[in-house]
């Protein structure tokens, strides 16, 4: 991102108002806490120039990795998203590249943990790796409280659809909204309530 603090909303506004694009240029975007946001999804992005936008996916990461370090949660979430896309589209770990591999740019920065990201992606694809724990949230209204829980637990946080697509990917899943149907794990801690407010109360009590 080459910005130390911008969240997905600020990045979207900059791409729309500063660059004149339709909005966020990335297909997906990963925050410091590991939250995966869908930007353009499977549609063409605006992330790597005209030669690559139509035949690649762009995953943006919050932070300026010329001066900052990626978080562990970002590496975990990025690897799982990579593995999901690789399986869905018949790709390989070698297809996981940085912006600077296809364009004349310093992006994604010297501190971007590309080697770790590729290795963890490989381990997931080979079935050699499973997260100890992860937080799953159901809707945008649950995203912030799920992020707080993930930060407290020191793990990644995933939208429900991504978690369902991944199958069994964590030993313990903490579920914030939507219940445990469709999710797989050795153990599930369901903090979902009958409505948003009850869910947030249960998560808040768990954080105490």
Secondary structure, 3 states (H helix, E strand, C coil): CCECCCCHHHHHHHHHHHCCCCCCCCCEEECCCCCEEECCCCCCCCCCCCCCHHHCCCEEECECCCCCCCCHHHHHHHHHHHHHHHHHHCCCHHHCCCHHHCCCCCCCCCCCCHHHHHHHHHHHHCCCCCEEEEEEECCHHHHHHHHHHHHHHCCEEEEHHHHHHHCCCEEEEEEECCCCCCCCCCEEEECCCCCHHHHHHHHHHHHC
